[in-house]
Amino acid sequence: MKPNRHIHLIGICGTAMASLAGMLKQRGFKVTGSDAAAYPPMSDFLAGLGILVAQPYAESNLQPHPDLIVVGNAISRGNVELEYLLDHRIPFCSLPQILHDEFLRGREVIVIAGTHGKTTTTSMLAWIFQSAGKHPAFLVGGIAENFGSSFALGDGGHFIIEGDEYDTAFFDKGPKFLHYFPDSVILTSVEFDHADIYKDLDAVKTAFKRLVNLVPRRGRIVALEGNQNVSECLAKGLCPVERYGSNGNAAWQVANLRLDPQLTRWSVLRDGSHWADLEFALAGEYNVLNATAAAAMASAYGISPEQIATALKAFKSVKRRLEVKAEVKGVTIIDDFAHHPTAIAETIKALRARYPGRRLWAILEPRSNTLRRNVLQNDLAQALATADQVVVARVFRPEAIPESECLDLTAVIARINHLGKRARVIPDADAIVAQIGAELRAGDVVVILSNGGFGGIYEKLPRRLQAAAPAAVPARS
Protein backbone atom coordinates (compact mmCIF):
# COMPACT_ATOMS: atom_id res chain seq x y z
CA MET A 1 0.00 0.00 0.00
CA LYS A 2 1.03 3.58 -0.58
CA PRO A 3 1.91 5.72 2.46
CA ASN A 4 -0.70 8.09 3.88
CA ARG A 5 -3.47 5.52 3.42
CA HIS A 6 -5.73 5.07 6.45
CA ILE A 7 -5.46 1.70 8.22
CA HIS A 8 -7.74 0.87 11.17
CA LEU A 9 -7.01 -1.98 13.60
CA ILE A 10 -9.91 -3.71 15.38
CA GLY A 11 -8.57 -5.07 18.67
CA ILE A 12 -5.59 -2.73 18.64
CA CYS A 13 -4.58 -3.26 22.28
CA GLY A 14 -3.41 -6.82 21.80
CA THR A 15 0.37 -6.94 22.09
CA ALA A 16 0.97 -7.90 18.47
CA MET A 17 -1.73 -5.57 17.14
CA ALA A 18 -0.35 -2.59 19.04
CA SER A 19 3.11 -3.37 17.69
CA LEU A 20 1.76 -3.58 14.15
CA ALA A 21 0.06 -0.22 14.65
CA GLY A 22 3.39 1.34 15.56
CA MET A 23 5.12 -0.25 12.60
CA LEU A 24 2.47 0.99 10.19
CA LYS A 25 2.63 4.51 11.58
CA GLN A 26 6.41 4.53 11.31
CA ARG A 27 6.05 3.37 7.69
CA GLY A 28 3.93 6.47 6.97
CA PHE A 29 0.33 5.26 7.20
CA LYS A 30 -2.48 7.00 9.03
CA VAL A 31 -3.30 4.58 11.85
CA THR A 32 -6.33 4.38 14.13
CA GLY A 33 -7.72 1.58 16.24
CA SER A 34 -10.43 0.42 18.57
CA ASP A 35 -10.77 -1.96 21.49
CA ALA A 36 -13.16 -2.93 24.25
CA ALA A 37 -10.73 -2.13 27.04
CA ALA A 38 -7.26 -0.60 27.00
CA TYR A 39 -4.82 -1.25 29.85
CA PRO A 40 -1.05 -0.97 30.38
CA PRO A 41 1.47 -1.57 29.07
CA MET A 42 0.03 -1.50 25.54
CA SER A 43 -2.38 1.40 26.20
CA ASP A 44 0.56 3.52 27.39
CA PHE A 45 2.63 2.32 24.44
CA LEU A 46 -0.03 3.40 21.90
CA ALA A 47 -0.54 6.74 23.64
CA GLY A 48 3.19 7.35 23.40
CA LEU A 49 3.00 6.74 19.66
CA GLY A 50 0.13 9.20 19.33
CA ILE A 51 -2.25 6.53 18.02
CA LEU A 52 -5.92 7.14 18.82
CA VAL A 53 -7.72 4.22 20.49
CA ALA A 54 -11.52 4.42 20.33
CA GLN A 55 -13.49 2.69 23.09
CA PRO A 56 -15.84 0.84 22.90
CA TYR A 57 -16.35 -0.75 19.49
CA ALA A 58 -18.80 1.27 17.38
CA GLU A 59 -19.76 1.75 13.73
CA SER A 60 -18.80 5.41 14.05
CA ASN A 61 -15.16 4.34 14.56
CA LEU A 62 -15.13 3.31 10.88
CA GLN A 63 -16.53 6.57 9.53
CA PRO A 64 -15.23 7.79 7.20
CA HIS A 65 -14.28 4.39 5.84
CA PRO A 66 -10.60 3.45 6.24
CA ASP A 67 -8.70 2.23 3.19
CA LEU A 68 -7.96 -1.06 4.98
CA ILE A 69 -9.01 -2.70 8.23
CA VAL A 70 -6.83 -5.20 10.10
CA VAL A 71 -9.01 -7.60 12.11
CA GLY A 72 -7.36 -8.96 15.26
CA ASN A 73 -7.69 -12.64 16.01
CA ALA A 74 -9.66 -11.92 19.19
CA ILE A 75 -12.47 -10.43 17.07
CA SER A 76 -15.44 -12.69 16.31
CA ARG A 77 -18.60 -12.43 14.29
CA GLY A 78 -21.07 -10.25 16.15
CA ASN A 79 -18.52 -7.53 16.84
CA VAL A 80 -20.24 -4.33 15.72
CA GLU A 81 -17.26 -3.08 13.70
CA LEU A 82 -16.68 -6.43 12.03
CA GLU A 83 -20.34 -6.65 11.01
CA TYR A 84 -20.20 -3.09 9.65
CA LEU A 85 -17.10 -3.69 7.52
CA LEU A 86 -18.62 -6.88 6.09
CA ASP A 87 -21.89 -5.14 5.29
CA HIS A 88 -20.10 -2.27 3.56
CA ARG A 89 -17.36 -4.38 1.94
CA ILE A 90 -14.50 -2.35 3.36
CA PRO A 91 -11.21 -4.10 2.49
CA PHE A 92 -9.80 -6.10 5.41
CA CYS A 93 -7.02 -8.54 6.22
CA SER A 94 -5.35 -10.31 9.15
CA LEU A 95 -2.31 -9.20 11.13
CA PRO A 96 -0.01 -11.96 9.76
CA GLN A 97 -1.05 -11.19 6.19
CA ILE A 98 -0.16 -7.50 6.34
CA LEU A 99 3.03 -8.29 8.27
CA HIS A 100 4.17 -10.60 5.49
CA ASP A 101 3.16 -8.32 2.63
CA GLU A 102 4.44 -5.02 4.06
CA PHE A 103 7.38 -5.96 6.28
CA LEU A 104 8.75 -9.50 5.85
CA ARG A 105 9.25 -9.67 2.09
CA GLY A 106 12.90 -9.41 1.15
CA ARG A 107 14.21 -10.02 4.68
CA GLU A 108 15.93 -13.00 6.31
CA VAL A 109 13.11 -14.07 8.64
CA ILE A 110 13.94 -15.72 11.98
CA VAL A 111 10.87 -17.04 13.80
CA ILE A 112 10.91 -17.88 17.52
CA ALA A 113 8.19 -20.41 18.27
CA GLY A 114 7.11 -22.72 21.09
CA THR A 115 4.57 -23.01 23.87
CA HIS A 116 6.79 -21.12 26.33
CA GLY A 117 9.55 -18.53 26.18
CA LYS A 118 8.82 -16.98 22.78
CA THR A 119 8.61 -13.36 23.89
CA THR A 120 11.75 -13.34 26.03
CA THR A 121 13.80 -15.35 23.52
CA THR A 122 12.75 -13.06 20.66
CA SER A 123 13.73 -10.03 22.72
CA MET A 124 17.09 -11.57 23.61
CA LEU A 125 17.90 -12.45 20.02
CA ALA A 126 16.91 -9.01 18.75
CA TRP A 127 19.11 -7.39 21.41
CA ILE A 128 22.06 -9.62 20.53
CA PHE A 129 21.73 -8.69 16.85
CA GLN A 130 21.37 -5.00 17.73
CA SER A 131 24.40 -5.07 20.04
CA ALA A 132 26.41 -6.72 17.27
CA GLY A 133 25.59 -3.85 14.90
CA LYS A 134 23.20 -5.77 12.64
CA HIS A 135 20.27 -3.35 13.14
CA PRO A 136 17.51 -5.96 12.85
CA ALA A 137 13.82 -5.38 12.45
CA PHE A 138 11.83 -7.23 15.09
CA LEU A 139 8.34 -7.80 16.43
CA VAL A 140 7.76 -9.24 19.89
CA GLY A 141 4.65 -9.87 21.99
CA GLY A 142 5.65 -7.50 24.78
CA ILE A 143 7.71 -4.41 25.56
CA ALA A 144 11.40 -5.31 25.27
CA GLU A 145 12.97 -3.13 27.95
CA ASN A 146 16.30 -2.69 26.17
CA PHE A 147 14.46 -1.07 23.28
CA GLY A 148 11.52 0.45 25.16
CA SER A 149 9.36 -0.94 22.40
CA SER A 150 7.79 -4.11 21.04
CA PHE A 151 9.06 -3.52 17.51
CA ALA A 152 11.73 -1.89 15.42
CA LEU A 153 12.13 -1.40 11.69
CA GLY A 154 15.91 -1.62 11.60
CA ASP A 155 17.59 -1.30 8.22
CA GLY A 156 19.54 -4.56 8.51
CA GLY A 157 18.66 -7.63 6.49
CA HIS A 158 17.05 -9.64 9.31
CA PHE A 159 13.52 -9.67 10.69
CA ILE A 160 13.26 -11.43 14.08
CA ILE A 161 9.66 -12.24 14.93
CA GLU A 162 7.76 -14.05 17.66
CA GLY A 163 5.86 -16.91 16.02
CA ASP A 164 2.49 -17.49 17.65
CA GLU A 165 0.69 -20.81 17.16
CA TYR A 166 -2.66 -19.20 17.94
CA ASP A 167 -5.13 -18.76 15.09
CA THR A 168 -4.89 -15.91 12.60
CA ALA A 169 -8.37 -14.37 12.31
CA PHE A 170 -12.07 -15.22 12.25
CA PHE A 171 -11.70 -16.11 8.57
CA ASP A 172 -8.35 -17.93 8.88
CA LYS A 173 -8.10 -20.49 11.68
CA GLY A 174 -4.54 -21.58 10.90
CA PRO A 175 -1.60 -20.54 13.13
CA LYS A 176 -0.16 -17.08 12.68
CA PHE A 177 3.38 -18.39 12.23
CA LEU A 178 2.52 -20.20 8.98
CA HIS A 179 2.26 -16.78 7.28
CA TYR A 180 5.84 -15.79 8.10
CA PHE A 181 7.74 -18.27 5.86
CA PRO A 182 10.82 -18.48 8.08
CA ASP A 183 14.41 -18.90 6.97
CA SER A 184 15.34 -20.07 10.47
CA VAL A 185 13.37 -21.17 13.54
CA ILE A 186 13.97 -21.47 17.28
CA LEU A 187 11.62 -24.04 18.81
CA THR A 188 11.57 -23.70 22.61
CA SER A 189 8.92 -26.24 23.64
CA VAL A 190 5.74 -28.00 22.54
CA GLU A 191 2.91 -28.63 25.01
CA PHE A 192 -0.85 -28.68 24.88
CA ASP A 193 -2.18 -25.12 25.03
CA HIS A 194 -4.89 -22.90 23.54
CA ALA A 195 -7.63 -25.33 24.45
CA ASP A 196 -10.18 -23.13 22.70
CA ILE A 197 -8.76 -23.86 19.25
CA TYR A 198 -6.74 -27.08 19.56
CA LYS A 199 -8.55 -30.33 20.28
CA ASP A 200 -5.57 -32.09 21.82
CA LEU A 201 -1.78 -32.30 21.91
CA ASP A 202 -1.67 -34.02 18.52
CA ALA A 203 -3.37 -31.01 16.95
CA VAL A 204 -0.78 -28.70 18.53
CA LYS A 205 2.06 -30.87 17.25
CA THR A 206 0.57 -30.81 13.75
CA ALA A 207 0.79 -27.02 13.74
CA PHE A 208 4.47 -27.07 14.72
CA LYS A 209 5.22 -29.80 12.17
CA ARG A 210 3.82 -27.52 9.48
CA LEU A 211 6.09 -24.71 10.67
CA VAL A 212 9.13 -27.00 10.48
CA ASN A 213 8.03 -27.98 6.98
CA LEU A 214 8.33 -24.35 5.84
CA VAL A 215 12.02 -23.97 6.69
CA PRO A 216 14.16 -24.25 3.53
CA ARG A 217 17.06 -26.70 3.27
CA ARG A 218 19.54 -23.81 3.50
CA GLY A 219 17.86 -22.67 6.75
CA ARG A 220 18.37 -23.77 10.33
CA ILE A 221 16.38 -24.89 13.36
CA VAL A 222 17.60 -24.48 16.95
CA ALA A 223 15.43 -26.65 19.20
CA LEU A 224 15.16 -27.81 22.79
CA GLU A 225 16.82 -31.16 23.51
CA GLY A 226 15.16 -33.80 25.67
CA ASN A 227 11.54 -32.99 24.82
CA GLN A 228 9.74 -35.80 22.98
CA ASN A 229 7.09 -33.50 21.55
CA VAL A 230 9.76 -31.25 20.05
CA SER A 231 11.58 -34.26 18.59
CA GLU A 232 8.38 -35.48 16.92
CA CYS A 233 7.82 -32.09 15.36
CA LEU A 234 11.36 -32.03 13.94
CA ALA A 235 11.31 -35.56 12.51
CA LYS A 236 10.65 -34.60 8.88
CA GLY A 237 12.59 -31.35 8.73
CA LEU A 238 15.03 -31.02 5.82
CA CYS A 239 17.33 -28.32 7.19
CA PRO A 240 20.16 -28.59 9.74
CA VAL A 241 18.91 -28.90 13.34
CA GLU A 242 20.93 -27.95 16.42
CA ARG A 243 19.64 -28.92 19.87
CA TYR A 244 20.20 -27.00 23.10
CA GLY A 245 19.53 -27.99 26.69
CA SER A 246 20.98 -29.21 29.95
CA ASN A 247 21.81 -32.81 29.10
CA GLY A 248 24.88 -34.20 27.42
CA ASN A 249 23.09 -34.94 24.15
CA ALA A 250 22.63 -31.24 23.41
CA ALA A 251 24.97 -29.66 20.87
CA TRP A 252 24.62 -26.46 22.92
CA GLN A 253 24.78 -27.62 26.52
CA VAL A 254 24.12 -25.55 29.65
CA ALA A 255 26.72 -26.27 32.35
CA ASN A 256 27.89 -24.86 35.68
CA LEU A 257 24.58 -23.09 36.32
CA ARG A 258 24.50 -20.69 39.28
CA LEU A 259 21.22 -19.04 40.27
CA ASP A 260 22.21 -16.32 42.72
CA PRO A 261 19.80 -13.76 44.25
CA GLN A 262 21.04 -10.94 42.00
CA LEU A 263 22.74 -12.67 39.08
CA THR A 264 22.50 -15.82 36.97
CA ARG A 265 25.69 -17.38 35.56
CA TRP A 266 26.34 -20.41 33.38
CA SER A 267 28.69 -21.89 30.80
CA VAL A 268 27.81 -23.14 27.34
CA LEU A 269 29.51 -26.21 25.89
CA ARG A 270 29.35 -26.59 22.11
CA ASP A 271 29.69 -30.21 21.02
CA GLY A 272 31.25 -30.96 24.40
CA SER A 273 33.85 -28.18 24.38
CA HIS A 274 33.74 -24.91 26.30
CA TRP A 275 32.25 -22.18 24.11
CA ALA A 276 31.38 -19.25 26.40
CA ASP A 277 30.68 -18.12 29.96
CA LEU A 278 27.44 -16.14 30.13
CA GLU A 279 25.58 -14.13 32.73
CA PHE A 280 22.61 -11.81 33.09
CA ALA A 281 20.29 -10.33 35.69
CA LEU A 282 17.28 -12.51 34.87
CA ALA A 283 16.06 -15.23 37.22
CA GLY A 284 15.17 -18.81 36.37
CA GLU A 285 16.61 -21.85 34.65
CA TYR A 286 14.06 -21.46 31.88
CA ASN A 287 15.54 -18.06 31.00
CA VAL A 288 18.99 -19.66 30.83
CA LEU A 289 17.62 -22.09 28.26
CA ASN A 290 16.00 -19.23 26.34
CA ALA A 291 19.29 -17.33 26.29
CA THR A 292 21.23 -20.40 25.18
CA ALA A 293 18.83 -20.88 22.26
CA ALA A 294 19.27 -17.23 21.27
CA ALA A 295 23.06 -17.60 21.54
CA ALA A 296 23.05 -20.66 19.29
CA MET A 297 20.98 -18.90 16.63
CA ALA A 298 23.06 -15.71 16.83
CA SER A 299 26.21 -17.78 16.36
CA ALA A 300 24.74 -19.27 13.18
CA TYR A 301 24.48 -15.71 11.82
CA GLY A 302 28.13 -14.94 12.50
CA ILE A 303 27.90 -13.21 15.88
CA SER A 304 30.86 -14.04 18.11
CA PRO A 305 30.66 -15.55 21.62
CA GLU A 306 32.16 -12.34 23.01
CA GLN A 307 29.48 -10.18 21.36
CA ILE A 308 26.75 -12.52 22.61
CA ALA A 309 28.12 -12.49 26.17
CA THR A 310 28.29 -8.69 26.19
CA ALA A 311 24.72 -8.37 24.91
CA LEU A 312 23.25 -10.84 27.40
CA LYS A 313 25.03 -9.19 30.31
CA ALA A 314 23.20 -5.96 29.39
CA PHE A 315 19.85 -7.60 28.67
CA LYS A 316 17.09 -6.23 30.90
CA SER A 317 13.97 -8.33 30.27
CA VAL A 318 10.44 -7.86 28.93
CA LYS A 319 7.56 -6.05 30.57
CA ARG A 320 5.26 -8.41 32.49
CA ARG A 321 7.86 -11.19 32.69
CA LEU A 322 8.90 -11.40 36.36
CA GLU A 323 8.58 -7.62 36.41
CA VAL A 324 8.99 -6.04 39.84
CA LYS A 325 6.07 -3.61 39.99
CA ALA A 326 6.64 -2.27 43.49
CA GLU A 327 8.52 -2.75 46.75
CA VAL A 328 6.41 -1.34 49.55
CA LYS A 329 7.13 -1.64 53.26
CA GLY A 330 9.27 -4.73 52.71
CA VAL A 331 6.77 -6.46 50.38
CA THR A 332 7.89 -7.17 46.80
CA ILE A 333 5.11 -7.23 44.18
CA ILE A 334 5.85 -8.95 40.87
CA ASP A 335 3.85 -9.13 37.64
CA ASP A 336 4.12 -12.20 35.43
CA PHE A 337 2.21 -12.96 32.24
CA ALA A 338 0.80 -16.35 33.18
CA HIS A 339 -0.93 -18.47 30.55
CA HIS A 340 -0.14 -22.13 31.32
CA PRO A 341 0.57 -24.35 34.36
CA THR A 342 4.12 -25.11 33.21
CA ALA A 343 4.90 -21.39 32.96
CA ILE A 344 3.45 -20.82 36.44
CA ALA A 345 5.57 -23.62 37.92
CA GLU A 346 8.75 -22.25 36.31
CA THR A 347 7.95 -18.72 37.48
CA ILE A 348 7.54 -19.81 41.09
CA LYS A 349 10.70 -21.93 40.88
CA ALA A 350 12.64 -18.92 39.60
CA LEU A 351 11.32 -16.73 42.41
CA ARG A 352 12.36 -19.32 45.01
CA ALA A 353 15.94 -19.00 43.78
CA ARG A 354 15.80 -15.22 43.49
CA TYR A 355 14.21 -14.67 46.93
CA PRO A 356 15.40 -17.56 49.13
CA GLY A 357 13.71 -18.03 52.48
CA ARG A 358 10.92 -15.53 51.85
CA ARG A 359 7.21 -16.29 51.98
CA LEU A 360 5.85 -16.49 48.44
CA TRP A 361 2.28 -15.60 47.49
CA ALA A 362 0.78 -16.60 44.14
CA ILE A 363 -2.30 -14.61 43.08
CA LEU A 364 -3.88 -15.99 39.92
CA GLU A 365 -6.54 -14.66 37.60
CA PRO A 366 -7.62 -17.61 35.39
CA ARG A 367 -7.92 -15.58 32.20
CA SER A 368 -6.23 -17.35 29.30
CA ASN A 369 -8.34 -19.66 27.16
CA THR A 370 -6.44 -22.64 28.57
CA LEU A 371 -6.48 -21.68 32.25
CA ARG A 372 -10.21 -20.95 32.16
CA ARG A 373 -10.81 -24.59 31.25
CA ASN A 374 -10.48 -27.76 33.29
CA VAL A 375 -8.29 -29.57 30.77
CA LEU A 376 -5.07 -28.84 32.74
CA GLN A 377 -6.78 -28.39 36.11
CA ASN A 378 -4.64 -30.89 38.05
CA ASP A 379 -1.44 -29.47 36.57
CA LEU A 380 -2.55 -25.99 37.58
CA ALA A 381 -3.15 -27.03 41.20
CA GLN A 382 0.24 -28.77 41.32
CA ALA A 383 1.98 -25.67 39.95
CA LEU A 384 0.29 -23.24 42.34
CA ALA A 385 1.03 -25.50 45.31
CA THR A 386 4.73 -24.71 44.95
CA ALA A 387 3.94 -21.28 46.46
CA ASP A 388 3.33 -20.80 50.19
CA GLN A 389 0.04 -18.90 49.93
CA VAL A 390 -2.34 -19.14 46.97
CA VAL A 391 -5.21 -16.84 46.03
CA VAL A 392 -7.31 -17.51 42.94
CA ALA A 393 -9.79 -15.01 41.52
CA ARG A 394 -12.97 -16.12 39.85
CA VAL A 395 -12.68 -17.35 36.27
CA PHE A 396 -12.63 -14.50 33.76
CA ARG A 397 -15.85 -14.43 31.71
CA PRO A 398 -16.96 -17.98 32.63
CA GLU A 399 -20.10 -17.56 30.52
CA ALA A 400 -17.90 -17.85 27.43
CA ILE A 401 -16.81 -21.38 28.41
CA PRO A 402 -19.11 -24.43 28.17
CA GLU A 403 -20.07 -25.42 31.70
CA SER A 404 -18.66 -28.94 31.26
CA GLU A 405 -15.26 -27.46 30.28
CA CYS A 406 -14.99 -24.65 32.83
CA LEU A 407 -12.25 -24.63 35.47
CA ASP A 408 -13.54 -26.01 38.78
CA LEU A 409 -12.11 -23.61 41.36
CA THR A 410 -13.43 -25.66 44.27
CA ALA A 411 -11.48 -28.70 43.07
CA VAL A 412 -8.32 -26.64 42.45
CA ILE A 413 -8.41 -25.13 45.93
CA ALA A 414 -9.12 -28.50 47.55
CA ARG A 415 -6.17 -30.06 45.74
CA ILE A 416 -3.77 -27.28 46.80
CA ASN A 417 -4.92 -27.50 50.41
CA HIS A 418 -4.47 -31.29 50.26
CA LEU A 419 -0.88 -30.67 49.17
CA GLY A 420 -0.31 -28.72 52.38
CA LYS A 421 -0.53 -25.11 51.19
CA ARG A 422 -3.15 -22.53 52.06
CA ALA A 423 -5.37 -21.68 49.10
CA ARG A 424 -8.62 -19.78 48.74
CA VAL A 425 -10.87 -18.13 46.19
CA ILE A 426 -11.33 -14.36 46.49
CA PRO A 427 -13.52 -13.15 43.64
CA ASP A 428 -11.90 -10.00 42.28
CA ALA A 429 -9.03 -7.54 42.54
CA ASP A 430 -10.72 -5.22 45.03
CA ALA A 431 -11.62 -8.07 47.39
CA ILE A 432 -8.14 -9.56 47.09
CA VAL A 433 -6.47 -6.25 47.91
CA ALA A 434 -8.75 -5.67 50.89
CA GLN A 435 -8.24 -9.15 52.32
CA ILE A 436 -4.58 -9.95 51.77
CA GLY A 437 -3.43 -6.36 52.22
CA ALA A 438 -3.97 -6.87 55.94
CA GLU A 439 -2.11 -10.20 55.92
CA LEU A 440 1.08 -9.30 54.06
CA ARG A 441 4.23 -8.87 56.12
CA ALA A 442 7.65 -7.43 55.47
CA GLY A 443 9.71 -9.96 53.53
CA ASP A 444 6.76 -11.36 51.55
CA VAL A 445 7.00 -11.77 47.79
CA VAL A 446 3.74 -11.54 45.85
CA VAL A 447 3.59 -12.72 42.24
CA ILE A 448 0.46 -11.70 40.36
CA LEU A 449 -0.28 -14.12 37.53
CA SER A 450 -2.52 -12.89 34.73
CA ASN A 451 -2.42 -12.20 31.01
CA GLY A 452 -4.79 -9.24 31.38
CA GLY A 453 -5.40 -6.10 33.42
CA PHE A 454 -6.75 -8.01 36.46
CA GLY A 455 -8.91 -5.12 37.66
CA GLY A 456 -5.98 -2.81 38.23
CA ILE A 457 -4.55 -4.95 41.05
CA TYR A 458 -0.99 -3.98 40.07
CA GLU A 459 -1.67 -0.40 41.19
CA LYS A 460 -4.26 -1.07 43.90
CA LEU A 461 -2.19 -3.47 46.01
CA PRO A 462 0.82 -1.13 46.39
CA ARG A 463 -1.53 1.73 47.34
CA ARG A 464 -3.15 -0.46 49.99
CA LEU A 465 0.25 -1.35 51.44
CA GLN A 466 1.33 2.27 51.51
CA ALA A 467 -1.76 3.11 53.53
CA ALA A 468 -1.18 0.36 56.11
CA ALA A 469 2.42 -0.72 56.64
CA PRO A 470 2.99 -4.47 57.11
CA ALA A 471 4.77 -5.86 60.10
CA ALA A 472 8.50 -5.19 60.32
CA VAL A 473 9.47 -8.81 60.99
CA PRO A 474 10.44 -10.65 57.78
CA ALA A 475 8.24 -13.62 56.99
CA ARG A 476 9.76 -17.01 56.38
CA SER A 477 8.30 -19.80 54.31
LINRA-V890112 format. One line per field, one symbol per residue. phi: phi as a letter, one per 30 degrees, with the letter a starting at -180 (. if undefined). psi: psi as a letter, one per 40 degrees, with the letter a starting at -180 (. if undefined). burial: I if it has 24 or more other C-alpha atoms within 12 Angstrom, else O. A space follows every 10 residues. Layout:
# LINRA-V890112
phi=???
psi=???
burial=???
This chain:
# LINRA-V890112
phi=.deidccccc idddedddde eddddddjdd bbabadacbd dddddddddi cdcdbddaed dcbddddacc cdddccejdd dddddddchd ebacdddded dcbdeicdcc ccbkdbiddd dddddddddd ddichddabb dlddddciac aacecddcbc bdccddddad cbcddedddc hddbbccdab bdahddbcda dddddedddd deddddedda bcbddicddd edddecdccd bccblccddd dccdbhdbcc ecacbacccc hicecacbaa ddcjddddde dddddddddd ciddeddddd dddcdckbei chdddabbhi cccbcbddba eddddddddd deddbdicdc cccccdbddd ddccdcdddd ddddddddbb bbddddhddd ceedcdecdd dddddddddj cdbacbdbdd ddddddedcd bejdccccca cbdhiiddcd dedddddbdd dddedcd
psi=iiieihhhhh feeidddddd ddddddeeih hiiiidhhii edddddddef hhhhhahidd efhihidihh hieehihdhd dddddddefh hiiidddddd ddddheihhh hhiidieddd dddddddddd deeegiiihi fihhddefie iifieaeihh hhhheiidid egeiideeee gidihhhdih ihifedehda dddddddddd ddeehideai hhihiehddd dddedeieii hhiiaeieeh dghhifhhgi deihiiihhh feihdihiii eiihdddddd dddddddddd fehidddddd dddehdaihe hfhhdihhfe hhhhhhghei dddddddddd ddddgheihh hhhhhgdied deiedfdddd ddddeeidhh hhiihhgdee hhdeeihgdd ddddddddee ihiihhdidd dddddededi iheihhhhhi fadfffdddd dddddddhhi iehhii.
burial=OOOOOIIIII IIIIIIIIII IIIIIOOOII IIIIIOOIII IIIOIIOOIO IIIIOOIOIO IIOOOIIIII IIIIIOOOIO IIOIIOOOOI OIIIIIIIII OOIIOOIIII IIIIIIIIII IIIIIIIIII IIOIOIIIII IIIIIIIIII IIIIOOIIII IIIIIIIIII OOOIIIIIII IIIIIIIIII IIIIIIIIOO IOIIIIIIII IIIIIOOOII IIIIIOIOII IIIIOOIOOI IIIIIIOOOI IIIIIOIIIO OOIIIIIIII OOOOIIIIII IIIIIIIIII IIIIIIIIII IOIOIOIIII IIIIIIIIII IIIIIIIIII IIIIIIIIII IIIIIIIIII IIIIIOOIII IIIIIIIIII IIIIIIIIII IIIIIIIIII IIIIIIOIOO OOOOOIIIIO OIIIIIIOOO IIIIIIIIIO IIIOOIIOII IIIIIIIIII IIIIIIIIII IIOIIOOOOI OOOOIOO
